[in-house]
Amino acid sequence: MKKIFLFFLLLGFVCANTVPIPPKLSQSQKGDVVKSIKYHNIIYISEVIANEIANIPTGEKLDYKRLDKAIRAFYNQGYFEDVWVSFDSGVLNFYFKEKPRIGSIEVKGYGSESDRTALIEQLGLKRGDMFDSLKLDKAKQTIKAVLEQKGYYGSVVEFQSESIAQSNAYNLKININQGNEITIQKAIYEGRKELSVRDIEALSANKERDFMGWMWGLNDGKLHLGELEYDPLRIQDAYMRKGFLDAQVSSPFLSVNFNDYNAKLFYKITEGTRYKVSGVEIVLETPVISEDQLYTGLKIKKGEYFDVQALRADMDAIKTKVADIGYPFANVNPDLDKSDGEVKVIYYVSVGKKVYINDVIISGNTRTSDRIIRREIALAPGDLYNLTKVRESENALRRLGFFESVRIDTRRISEDSMDLLVSVVETRTGELMFGLGYGSYDKITVNASVRERNLFGTGNSGQVYMDISKTRQMYNIGLTNPRIFDSRFSFSFEVFRSSYVDWNYTENNTGFSTSVGRLLTNTLRFSLALGVGRTNIADFAGGTESFYRTIFTNPNPWKISLTPSLSFDNTDDYYFPKNGIIASTYLEYAGLGGDENYTKLYGKFAFYHYLKKWIPIDLIARYKAQAGYVFEEGYTPINNLFSMGGISTVRGYQSGSLSPAPIGADGLYVGGNYMFTNSVELSYGILESLQMRLSVFYDFGIIGNHKRNFPYALSTDPIMRQSAGLALEWVSPIGPIVLVFPWAIKPHPNDKTSNFEFTMGTRF
């Protein structure tokens, strides 16, 4: 009896796990010739492919074994729930019941539209896929894993399917009920004595919640499960930065109360001895460079506590110095000789063979000419490899603003040669802009411009600009070639006409300027510009003609000026520099002819530093300053002096509204012959995919007059103003935009303040 039961059990298992077996055909059918083959209810496989799968020839007698093999082949394609056949009068009919398909996928209860799209891509589901229960179960587990990585636990995921009428397909709805976030209310570090909790947690992704942790800049204590396994190494690294080379950190133990989703995090720490540096030694296997050069600038110092961060910096510095003389495959291996609380640091340096550049291979540029990229690369075929020049070349390409990303890799060709692989991803360099705005002073503003920073992929830039409002009309046409015939010389030409209604008069300017320049180094440029223009000043506000003649001795002056300038830029990006300096200065001498005679000295400076290596958030520190002085040597119209206020000087005060004390009863502002402004900013990345950042700033400026003896002047005291606020920085589809929300600090009663400002087309 047991044998019979086991037989039927085995028979049932086999039947449940095998494909359908076609019905047996009669002996007369087996001997019939297959005249044609027809396929019924088949959509996703063409008849041509079906014939290849079946592999049953026509014109021959039907072969039962071949037919059986064909049915199994169709079933194994994975598209069909059932396959069966019939054979009548020489016609072999294949019948299929296809598995249902996914007609559409909709996710509810999860993030934004882009988040939902990204989630569907992670699941591996798409329209047209088979409606497979195993695949859906796997997708459900994937969704829960994604939510747990984001800190949501106990999430509920449900699938709903709705059949589509007259179709073997279903609309799939994924309903997500996000669970709760686990908060680390307490972190316990058993064995901690020498370091503070803040020092230990400085690098950790998971840490105890701060008091009022919901505030920006404080830790909210949310659990990051995917990072938990790496946190012991980060804690160990924090100890090694303080000299504890023997520190040991256990794996984390997390205790979660699922009633309130609060957790305790536990580590066991053995701190060990804190080591001081007893000495530093560099062992150079092959004497290709003076060891004194390698010792210069080392951060590990004798007598100081060991710092693993300084060790890494020294290794990189030594490797760079060796690589800069042609040894890119140099290795620096540190050895730590510990004894009685002291450690001797030994760097073993192996240099390999000297390497030359075989070729520079450029890819990814569909629009920009190869030569535009190649001329920014400091290395050429036949040159000795130099790591610093490779890094400088990457930054030079980024500063062009033509590319979204730049990467220079190496490919070894032989022991003594390599290729440089320059990969770029181009970004939009042209801007077609039309804008309509309204301001309390300018009223309705219409502006339009066509600007291209990479004209026809040649690296030249051109611009046609128009800006019209109640108080301002500006027209400008310009063309710049930064590298004439790919040389280090530049040329630019500009024609302009503008009209501006100041607080007390109307100013009209017409003229042109042309300049030539030369790139002195990869980051330093010299230019010499010649400008010719004429200014017309009219429509004075009130007063008598004699009064204004005192101020504007010539209301229609000609100006011919010569302006030498220097500009420096070693930043690592065009729109959002993270590290580097941008600085420029010029000396404008107006006195080569015409009516105006003065000398204006002006300079500006911007410093950028990325703080992420010190603070684990995307934060850029910026310091910007500008200063100018006008030396009066004859007639100097007040419109060529300085004014302060607005987005480029002290934000929170209307543009140009801050000027030395007014003269006369009408309050005509005279302008300043000296000015200094500076700003401190912190910029935080809020949406990296959209290239959007939020910055907080503080501005301070001073403007005044020296040796100006205007009649009726009410005061000669300088003006000092300050402000603070927030700015939203965004590289939008129509160009870079800055929205500024300033706050004027302690403004004077007559100051013209501003609560909102914006600008387009400028670097941040």
CORQUI-V304901 format. One record per pair of residues at least 6 apart in sequence whose ideal C-beta (glycine too) atoms are under 8 Angstrom apart, sorted by sequence separation. I is the first residue (numbers start at 1). GAP is how many residues later the second one is. If there is no record, write none. Layout:
I & GAP
I & GAP
This chain:
56 & 6
74 & 6
86 & 6
87 & 6
110 & 6
120 & 6
129 & 6
147 & 6
163 & 6
164 & 6
201 & 6
212 & 6
213 & 6
214 & 6
256 & 6
257 & 6
300 & 6
337 & 6
374 & 6
379 & 6
397 & 6
412 & 6
413 & 6
438 & 6
439 & 6
454 & 6
455 & 6
467 & 6
468 & 6
483 & 6
484 & 6
500 & 6
501 & 6
519 & 6
520 & 6
571 & 6
572 & 6
590 & 6
591 & 6
611 & 6
612 & 6
630 & 6
644 & 6
662 & 6
686 & 6
730 & 6
747 & 6
56 & 7
85 & 7
86 & 7
148 & 7
163 & 7
164 & 7
201 & 7
211 & 7
213 & 7
240 & 7
256 & 7
284 & 7
300 & 7
323 & 7
336 & 7
337 & 7
379 & 7
411 & 7
437 & 7
438 & 7
454 & 7
455 & 7
467 & 7
483 & 7
484 & 7
499 & 7
500 & 7
518 & 7
548 & 7
571 & 7
572 & 7
590 & 7
591 & 7
612 & 7
646 & 7
662 & 7
663 & 7
685 & 7
686 & 7
729 & 7
730 & 7
744 & 7
39 & 8
42 & 8
45 & 8
75 & 8
85 & 8
111 & 8
147 & 8
162 & 8
189 & 8
192 & 8
210 & 8
213 & 8
239 & 8
255 & 8
299 & 8
322 & 8
336 & 8
337 & 8
362 & 8
365 & 8
378 & 8
398 & 8
410 & 8
411 & 8
436 & 8
437 & 8
453 & 8
466 & 8
482 & 8
499 & 8
500 & 8
517 & 8
518 & 8
540 & 8
571 & 8
572 & 8
590 & 8
591 & 8
611 & 8
645 & 8
646 & 8
647 & 8
650 & 8
662 & 8
685 & 8
686 & 8
708 & 8
729 & 8
730 & 8
74 & 9
85 & 9
86 & 9
107 & 9
110 & 9
161 & 9
162 & 9
210 & 9
254 & 9
255 & 9
282 & 9
336 & 9
337 & 9
397 & 9
410 & 9
436 & 9
452 & 9
465 & 9
466 & 9
481 & 9
499 & 9
500 & 9
517 & 9
518 & 9
571 & 9
590 & 9
610 & 9
611 & 9
644 & 9
645 & 9
646 & 9
649 & 9
660 & 9
661 & 9
684 & 9
729 & 9
730 & 9
744 & 9
56 & 10
84 & 10
85 & 10
125 & 10
161 & 10
187 & 10
209 & 10
210 & 10
239 & 10
254 & 10
284 & 10
300 & 10
335 & 10
336 & 10
379 & 10
410 & 10
411 & 10
435 & 10
436 & 10
437 & 10
451 & 10
452 & 10
465 & 10
466 & 10
480 & 10
481 & 10
498 & 10
499 & 10
517 & 10
570 & 10
571 & 10
589 & 10
590 & 10
610 & 10
611 & 10
630 & 10
645 & 10
646 & 10
659 & 10
660 & 10
683 & 10
684 & 10
728 & 10
744 & 10
39 & 11
55 & 11
56 & 11
83 & 11
84 & 11
124 & 11
144 & 11
161 & 11
162 & 11
189 & 11
197 & 11
208 & 11
209 & 11
210 & 11
236 & 11
254 & 11
255 & 11
299 & 11
300 & 11
319 & 11
334 & 11
335 & 11
362 & 11
378 & 11
379 & 11
409 & 11
410 & 11
435 & 11
451 & 11
452 & 11
465 & 11
480 & 11
481 & 11
497 & 11
498 & 11
516 & 11
517 & 11
569 & 11
570 & 11
571 & 11
588 & 11
609 & 11
610 & 11
630 & 11
645 & 11
646 & 11
659 & 11
660 & 11
683 & 11
684 & 11
705 & 11
727 & 11
728 & 11
71 & 12
83 & 12
107 & 12
143 & 12
160 & 12
161 & 12
207 & 12
209 & 12
236 & 12
253 & 12
254 & 12
282 & 12
319 & 12
334 & 12
335 & 12
362 & 12
378 & 12
394 & 12
408 & 12
409 & 12
435 & 12
451 & 12
464 & 12
465 & 12
480 & 12
497 & 12
515 & 12
516 & 12
569 & 12
587 & 12
588 & 12
608 & 12
609 & 12
630 & 12
644 & 12
645 & 12
659 & 12
660 & 12
683 & 12
704 & 12
727 & 12
742 & 12
743 & 12
71 & 13
83 & 13
107 & 13
144 & 13
159 & 13
160 & 13
208 & 13
236 & 13
252 & 13
253 & 13
282 & 13
319 & 13
334 & 13
335 & 13
394 & 13
408 & 13
434 & 13
435 & 13
450 & 13
451 & 13
463 & 13
464 & 13
479 & 13
480 & 13
496 & 13
497 & 13
515 & 13
568 & 13
569 & 13
587 & 13
608 & 13
609 & 13
643 & 13
645 & 13
659 & 13
682 & 13
704 & 13
705 & 13
727 & 13
742 & 13
37 & 14
55 & 14
56 & 14
71 & 14
82 & 14
83 & 14
125 & 14
143 & 14
159 & 14
187 & 14
207 & 14
235 & 14
252 & 14
253 & 14
299 & 14
300 & 14
318 & 14
333 & 14
334 & 14
360 & 14
378 & 14
379 & 14
394 & 14
408 & 14
409 & 14
433 & 14
434 & 14
449 & 14
450 & 14
451 & 14
463 & 14
478 & 14
479 & 14
496 & 14
515 & 14
568 & 14
569 & 14
587 & 14
588 & 14
608 & 14
628 & 14
643 & 14
644 & 14
681 & 14
682 & 14
704 & 14
726 & 14
727 & 14
741 & 14
742 & 14
55 & 15
82 & 15
105 & 15
124 & 15
159 & 15
160 & 15
252 & 15
280 & 15
299 & 15
332 & 15
333 & 15
378 & 15
393 & 15
407 & 15
408 & 15
433 & 15
449 & 15
463 & 15
478 & 15
479 & 15
496 & 15
514 & 15
515 & 15
537 & 15
568 & 15
586 & 15
607 & 15
643 & 15
644 & 15
681 & 15
682 & 15
703 & 15
704 & 15
725 & 15
726 & 15
741 & 15
742 & 15
54 & 16
80 & 16
81 & 16
123 & 16
158 & 16
159 & 16
233 & 16
298 & 16
332 & 16
377 & 16
406 & 16
407 & 16
433 & 16
449 & 16
462 & 16
463 & 16
478 & 16
495 & 16
496 & 16
513 & 16
514 & 16
567 & 16
568 & 16
585 & 16
586 & 16
606 & 16
607 & 16
643 & 16
681 & 16
702 & 16
703 & 16
725 & 16
740 & 16
37 & 17
53 & 17
80 & 17
81 & 17
140 & 17
157 & 17
158 & 17
206 & 17
232 & 17
250 & 17
315 & 17
332 & 17
333 & 17
360 & 17
376 & 17
406 & 17
407 & 17
432 & 17
433 & 17
448 & 17
449 & 17
462 & 17
477 & 17
478 & 17
495 & 17
496 & 17
513 & 17
538 & 17
567 & 17
585 & 17
586 & 17
606 & 17
607 & 17
680 & 17
681 & 17
702 & 17
725 & 17
739 & 17
740 & 17
55 & 18
67 & 18
80 & 18
81 & 18
157 & 18
201 & 18
206 & 18
232 & 18
249 & 18
250 & 18
280 & 18
331 & 18
378 & 18
390 & 18
406 & 18
431 & 18
432 & 18
433 & 18
447 & 18
448 & 18
461 & 18
462 & 18
476 & 18
477 & 18
494 & 18
513 & 18
537 & 18
566 & 18
585 & 18
605 & 18
606 & 18
679 & 18
680 & 18
702 & 18
724 & 18
725 & 18
740 & 18
37 & 19
54 & 19
79 & 19
80 & 19
123 & 19
140 & 19
157 & 19
158 & 19
187 & 19
205 & 19
232 & 19
249 & 19
250 & 19
298 & 19
315 & 19
330 & 19
331 & 19
360 & 19
377 & 19
405 & 19
431 & 19
447 & 19
460 & 19
461 & 19
476 & 19
477 & 19
493 & 19
494 & 19
512 & 19
513 & 19
536 & 19
537 & 19
565 & 19
566 & 19
584 & 19
585 & 19
605 & 19
606 & 19
679 & 19
701 & 19
723 & 19
724 & 19
739 & 19
740 & 19
53 & 20
54 & 20
74 & 20
79 & 20
105 & 20
122 & 20
123 & 20
156 & 20
157 & 20
187 & 20
232 & 20
249 & 20
280 & 20
297 & 20
330 & 20
360 & 20
376 & 20
377 & 20
405 & 20
430 & 20
431 & 20
447 & 20
460 & 20
476 & 20
493 & 20
494 & 20
511 & 20
512 & 20
513 & 20
536 & 20
565 & 20
566 & 20
583 & 20
584 & 20
604 & 20
605 & 20
679 & 20
700 & 20
701 & 20
723 & 20
738 & 20
37 & 21
53 & 21
78 & 21
105 & 21
155 & 21
156 & 21
187 & 21
206 & 21
231 & 21
248 & 21
280 & 21
330 & 21
331 & 21
360 & 21
376 & 21
403 & 21
404 & 21
430 & 21
431 & 21
446 & 21
447 & 21
460 & 21
461 & 21
475 & 21
476 & 21
493 & 21
511 & 21
512 & 21
535 & 21
565 & 21
583 & 21
604 & 21
605 & 21
678 & 21
679 & 21
700 & 21
701 & 21
723 & 21
724 & 21
737 & 21
738 & 21
34 & 22
36 & 22
74 & 22
105 & 22
155 & 22
184 & 22
186 & 22
205 & 22
206 & 22
229 & 22
247 & 22
248 & 22
280 & 22
329 & 22
330 & 22
357 & 22
359 & 22
402 & 22
403 & 22
404 & 22
430 & 22
445 & 22
446 & 22
459 & 22
460 & 22
474 & 22
475 & 22
476 & 22
492 & 22
511 & 22
534 & 22
535 & 22
564 & 22
565 & 22
583 & 22
604 & 22
677 & 22
678 & 22
700 & 22
723 & 22
737 & 22
738 & 22
34 & 23
35 & 23
102 & 23
104 & 23
136 & 23
155 & 23
156 & 23
184 & 23
185 & 23
205 & 23
229 & 23
247 & 23
277 & 23
279 & 23
311 & 23
329 & 23
357 & 23
358 & 23
403 & 23
404 & 23
429 & 23
430 & 23
445 & 23
446 & 23
459 & 23
474 & 23
475 & 23
491 & 23
492 & 23
510 & 23
511 & 23
534 & 23
563 & 23
564 & 23
582 & 23
583 & 23
603 & 23
604 & 23
626 & 23
677 & 23
678 & 23
699 & 23
721 & 23
722 & 23
737 & 23
34 & 24
35 & 24
50 & 24
53 & 24
70 & 24
102 & 24
103 & 24
119 & 24
122 & 24
155 & 24
184 & 24
185 & 24
228 & 24
246 & 24
247 & 24
248 & 24
277 & 24
278 & 24
294 & 24
327 & 24
328 & 24
329 & 24
357 & 24
373 & 24
376 & 24
402 & 24
403 & 24
429 & 24
430 & 24
445 & 24
459 & 24
474 & 24
491 & 24
509 & 24
510 & 24
534 & 24
535 & 24
563 & 24
581 & 24
582 & 24
602 & 24
603 & 24
677 & 24
698 & 24
699 & 24
721 & 24
722 & 24
736 & 24
738 & 24
34 & 25
62 & 25
67 & 25
102 & 25
154 & 25
184 & 25
205 & 25
206 & 25
246 & 25
247 & 25
277 & 25
327 & 25
357 & 25
397 & 25
402 & 25
429 & 25
444 & 25
473 & 25
474 & 25
490 & 25
491 & 25
492 & 25
509 & 25
533 & 25
534 & 25
563 & 25
581 & 25
602 & 25
603 & 25
676 & 25
677 & 25
698 & 25
699 & 25
735 & 25
736 & 25
33 & 26
34 & 26
102 & 26
152 & 26
153 & 26
154 & 26
183 & 26
205 & 26
228 & 26
246 & 26
277 & 26
327 & 26
329 & 26
356 & 26
357 & 26
401 & 26
443 & 26
444 & 26
472 & 26
473 & 26
490 & 26
491 & 26
509 & 26
532 & 26
533 & 26
562 & 26
563 & 26
581 & 26
582 & 26
602 & 26
643 & 26
649 & 26
675 & 26
676 & 26
698 & 26
721 & 26
734 & 26
735 & 26
736 & 26
738 & 26
33 & 27
34 & 27
101 & 27
102 & 27
119 & 27
152 & 27
153 & 27
204 & 27
244 & 27
245 & 27
246 & 27
276 & 27
277 & 27
294 & 27
322 & 27
327 & 27
328 & 27
356 & 27
357 & 27
397 & 27
402 & 27
442 & 27
443 & 27
445 & 27
472 & 27
473 & 27
489 & 27
490 & 27
508 & 27
509 & 27
532 & 27
561 & 27
562 & 27
581 & 27
601 & 27
602 & 27
650 & 27
675 & 27
676 & 27
697 & 27
736 & 27
33 & 28
34 & 28
101 & 28
102 & 28
152 & 28
153 & 28
244 & 28
245 & 28
276 & 28
277 & 28
293 & 28
294 & 28
326 & 28
327 & 28
356 & 28
357 & 28
401 & 28
442 & 28
443 & 28
472 & 28
489 & 28
490 & 28
507 & 28
508 & 28
531 & 28
532 & 28
561 & 28
580 & 28
600 & 28
601 & 28
643 & 28
644 & 28
649 & 28
675 & 28
696 & 28
697 & 28
736 & 28
32 & 29
33 & 29
101 & 29
102 & 29
147 & 29
152 & 29
153 & 29
205 & 29
244 & 29
276 & 29
277 & 29
318 & 29
322 & 29
325 & 29
326 & 29
355 & 29
356 & 29
442 & 29
471 & 29
472 & 29
489 & 29
490 & 29
507 & 29
508 & 29
531 & 29
561 & 29
579 & 29
600 & 29
601 & 29
641 & 29
642 & 29
643 & 29
674 & 29
696 & 29
697 & 29
31 & 30
32 & 30
62 & 30
100 & 30
101 & 30
131 & 30
151 & 30
204 & 30
239 & 30
244 & 30
245 & 30
275 & 30
276 & 30
306 & 30
326 & 30
354 & 30
355 & 30
372 & 30
390 & 30
439 & 30
441 & 30
442 & 30
471 & 30
488 & 30
489 & 30
507 & 30
508 & 30
530 & 30
531 & 30
560 & 30
561 & 30
562 & 30
578 & 30
579 & 30
600 & 30
601 & 30
641 & 30
642 & 30
674 & 30
696 & 30
697 & 30
721 & 30
30 & 31
31 & 31
99 & 31
100 & 31
143 & 31
147 & 31
151 & 31
203 & 31
204 & 31
223 & 31
243 & 31
244 & 31
274 & 31
275 & 31
318 & 31
377 & 31
470 & 31
488 & 31
506 & 31
530 & 31
531 & 31
559 & 31
561 & 31
577 & 31
578 & 31
579 & 31
599 & 31
600 & 31
638 & 31
640 & 31
641 & 31
642 & 31
644 & 31
672 & 31
673 & 31
674 & 31
695 & 31
696 & 31
30 & 32
45 & 32
99 & 32
147 & 32
203 & 32
235 & 32
239 & 32
242 & 32
243 & 32
289 & 32
315 & 32
488 & 32
505 & 32
506 & 32
529 & 32
530 & 32
531 & 32
560 & 32
578 & 32
598 & 32
599 & 32
638 & 32
639 & 32
641 & 32
642 & 32
672 & 32
673 & 32
674 & 32
694 & 32
695 & 32
29 & 33
99 & 33
143 & 33
243 & 33
289 & 33
314 & 33
385 & 33
505 & 33
506 & 33
529 & 33
530 & 33
560 & 33
598 & 33
638 & 33
642 & 33
644 & 33
672 & 33
673 & 33
694 & 33
30 & 34
45 & 34
201 & 34
203 & 34
204 & 34
235 & 34
288 & 34
311 & 34
368 & 34
505 & 34
528 & 34
529 & 34
560 & 34
598 & 34
599 & 34
671 & 34
673 & 34
694 & 34
695 & 34
44 & 35
139 & 35
200 & 35
203 & 35
232 & 35
368 & 35
490 & 35
505 & 35
528 & 35
529 & 35
558 & 35
559 & 35
561 & 35
598 & 35
670 & 35
673 & 35
693 & 35
694 & 35
729 & 35
56 & 36
136 & 36
185 & 36
202 & 36
282 & 36
289 & 36
483 & 36
504 & 36
505 & 36
528 & 36
529 & 36
558 & 36
559 & 36
597 & 36
598 & 36
692 & 36
693 & 36
25 & 37
183 & 37
184 & 37
201 & 37
288 & 37
306 & 37
490 & 37
496 & 37
504 & 37
527 & 37
528 & 37
557 & 37
558 & 37
559 & 37
571 & 37
597 & 37
598 & 37
636 & 37
692 & 37
693 & 37
131 & 38
183 & 38
184 & 38
200 & 38
501 & 38
503 & 38
526 & 38
527 & 38
557 & 38
558 & 38
596 & 38
597 & 38
598 & 38
670 & 38
692 & 38
25 & 39
131 & 39
183 & 39
184 & 39
199 & 39
200 & 39
288 & 39
306 & 39
526 & 39
527 & 39
557 & 39
596 & 39
597 & 39
691 & 39
692 & 39
24 & 40
54 & 40
182 & 40
183 & 40
223 & 40
526 & 40
527 & 40
595 & 40
596 & 40
600 & 40
670 & 40
690 & 40
691 & 40
131 & 41
181 & 41
182 & 41
379 & 41
525 & 41
554 & 41
596 & 41
632 & 41
690 & 41
181 & 42
524 & 42
525 & 42
578 & 42
591 & 42
598 & 42
631 & 42
195 & 43
199 & 43
377 & 43
505 & 43
524 & 43
525 & 43
577 & 43
591 & 43
630 & 43
658 & 43
660 & 43
670 & 43
699 & 43
50 & 44
195 & 44
524 & 44
576 & 44
596 & 44
629 & 44
630 & 44
659 & 44
660 & 44
22 & 45
300 & 45
377 & 45
523 & 45
629 & 45
658 & 45
660 & 45
22 & 46
189 & 46
206 & 46
523 & 46
628 & 46
651 & 46
672 & 46
681 & 46
683 & 46
21 & 47
125 & 47
195 & 47
523 & 47
627 & 47
628 & 47
652 & 47
663 & 47
665 & 47
672 & 47
194 & 48
511 & 48
515 & 48
627 & 48
651 & 48
663 & 48
664 & 48
22 & 49
195 & 49
373 & 49
626 & 49
627 & 49
650 & 49
663 & 49
194 & 50
590 & 50
626 & 50
627 & 50
649 & 50
650 & 50
663 & 50
20 & 51
79 & 51
373 & 51
402 & 51
625 & 51
626 & 51
650 & 51
663 & 51
19 & 52
42 & 52
78 & 52
401 & 52
402 & 52
625 & 52
626 & 52
649 & 52
661 & 52
662 & 52
19 & 53
34 & 53
38 & 53
40 & 53
294 & 53
400 & 53
625 & 53
661 & 53
35 & 54
36 & 54
37 & 54
38 & 54
39 & 54
40 & 54
41 & 54
42 & 54
44 & 54
400 & 54
624 & 54
625 & 54
661 & 54
20 & 55
32 & 55
35 & 55
36 & 55
37 & 55
38 & 55
39 & 55
40 & 55
41 & 55
43 & 55
294 & 55
358 & 55
623 & 55
624 & 55
660 & 55
661 & 55
19 & 56
34 & 56
35 & 56
36 & 56
37 & 56
38 & 56
40 & 56
41 & 56
42 & 56
368 & 56
623 & 56
660 & 56
661 & 56
19 & 57
33 & 57
37 & 57
39 & 57
41 & 57
208 & 57
328 & 57
402 & 57
622 & 57
623 & 57
624 & 57
644 & 57
29 & 58
32 & 58
34 & 58
326 & 58
327 & 58
361 & 58
363 & 58
368 & 58
622 & 58
623 & 58
660 & 58
661 & 58
206 & 59
325 & 59
326 & 59
328 & 59
358 & 59
360 & 59
361 & 59
363 & 59
364 & 59
365 & 59
367 & 59
400 & 59
622 & 59
644 & 59
660 & 59
326 & 60
355 & 60
356 & 60
357 & 60
358 & 60
359 & 60
360 & 60
361 & 60
362 & 60
363 & 60
364 & 60
366 & 60
621 & 60
622 & 60
643 & 60
659 & 60
23 & 61
103 & 61
245 & 61
278 & 61
325 & 61
355 & 61
356 & 61
357 & 61
358 & 61
359 & 61
361 & 61
363 & 61
364 & 61
365 & 61
621 & 61
622 & 61
642 & 61
658 & 61
20 & 62
22 & 62
25 & 62
243 & 62
323 & 62
324 & 62
353 & 62
354 & 62
355 & 62
356 & 62
357 & 62
360 & 62
362 & 62
364 & 62
620 & 62
20 & 63
22 & 63
100 & 63
242 & 63
243 & 63
275 & 63
281 & 63
283 & 63
285 & 63
288 & 63
323 & 63
324 & 63
353 & 63
355 & 63
357 & 63
619 & 63
620 & 63
658 & 63
19 & 64
20 & 64
103 & 64
243 & 64
278 & 64
280 & 64
281 & 64
282 & 64
283 & 64
285 & 64
286 & 64
323 & 64
324 & 64
619 & 64
106 & 65
108 & 65
242 & 65
276 & 65
277 & 65
278 & 65
279 & 65
280 & 65
281 & 65
282 & 65
283 & 65
284 & 65
285 & 65
286 & 65
323 & 65
324 & 65
619 & 65
103 & 66
106 & 66
108 & 66
109 & 66
110 & 66
240 & 66
241 & 66
275 & 66
276 & 66
277 & 66
278 & 66
279 & 66
280 & 66
281 & 66
283 & 66
285 & 66
288 & 66
618 & 66
619 & 66
101 & 67
102 & 67
103 & 67
104 & 67
105 & 67
106 & 67
107 & 67
108 & 67
109 & 67
240 & 67
241 & 67
274 & 67
275 & 67
276 & 67
277 & 67
280 & 67
282 & 67
284 & 67
320 & 67
617 & 67
618 & 67
100 & 68
101 & 68
102 & 68
103 & 68
104 & 68
106 & 68
108 & 68
109 & 68
110 & 68
240 & 68
241 & 68
273 & 68
275 & 68
277 & 68
319 & 68
320 & 68
653 & 68
100 & 69
101 & 69
102 & 69
103 & 69
105 & 69
107 & 69
109 & 69
695 & 69
98 & 70
100 & 70
102 & 70
618 & 70
653 & 70
151 & 71
237 & 71
650 & 71
652 & 71
693 & 71
151 & 72
650 & 72
651 & 72
652 & 72
151 & 73
620 & 73
622 & 73
650 & 73
652 & 73
151 & 74
182 & 74
651 & 74
149 & 75
632 & 75
644 & 75
149 & 76
188 & 76
190 & 76
195 & 76
632 & 76
645 & 76
148 & 77
149 & 77
185 & 77
187 & 77
188 & 77
190 & 77
191 & 77
192 & 77
194 & 77
644 & 77
183 & 78
185 & 78
186 & 78
187 & 78
188 & 78
189 & 78
190 & 78
191 & 78
193 & 78
557 & 78
182 & 79
183 & 79
184 & 79
185 & 79
186 & 79
187 & 79
188 & 79
190 & 79
191 & 79
192 & 79
181 & 80
182 & 80
183 & 80
184 & 80
187 & 80
189 & 80
191 & 80
194 & 80
557 & 80
180 & 81
182 & 81
184 & 81
554 & 81
559 & 81
683 & 81
328 & 82
372 & 82
553 & 82
329 & 83
554 & 83
372 & 85
552 & 85
368 & 86
372 & 86
552 & 86
367 & 87
372 & 87
551 & 87
369 & 88
368 & 89
369 & 89
651 & 89
328 & 90
367 & 90
369 & 90
652 & 90
245 & 91
368 & 91
647 & 91
651 & 91
652 & 91
653 & 91
652 & 92
245 & 93
647 & 93
652 & 93
658 & 93
653 & 94
657 & 94
652 & 95
657 & 95
245 & 98
653 & 98
654 & 98
653 & 99
654 & 99
537 & 100
653 & 100
654 & 100
652 & 101
653 & 101
535 & 102
537 & 102
652 & 102
153 & 103
651 & 103
652 & 103
154 & 104
535 & 104
153 & 105
651 & 106
154 & 107
576 & 107
645 & 107
153 & 108
375 & 108
646 & 108
647 & 110
375 & 111
646 & 111
647 & 111
648 & 111
551 & 112
647 & 112
371 & 115
576 & 115
575 & 116
547 & 117
551 & 117
576 & 117
551 & 119
543 & 121
543 & 122
542 & 123
543 & 123
542 & 124
43 & 125
541 & 125
543 & 125
396 & 126
396 & 127
541 & 127
540 & 128
392 & 130
392 & 131
507 & 132
502 & 137
378 & 144
376 & 146
576 & 153
502 & 154
503 & 154
576 & 155
575 & 156
551 & 159
550 & 160
550 & 161
575 & 161
504 & 162
504 & 163
505 & 163
504 & 164
504 & 165
547 & 165
503 & 166
399 & 170
399 & 172
399 & 173
401 & 173
398 & 174
399 & 174
400 & 174
401 & 174
395 & 175
398 & 175
399 & 175
395 & 176
398 & 176
395 & 177
394 & 178
582 & 181
395 & 185
577 & 186
577 & 187
575 & 188
576 & 188
574 & 189
575 & 189
441 & 213
451 & 284
433 & 301
432 & 302
433 & 302
431 & 303
431 & 304
428 & 305
451 & 310
449 & 312
435 & 325
433 & 327
433 & 328
431 & 330
203 & 413
202 & 414
114 & 575
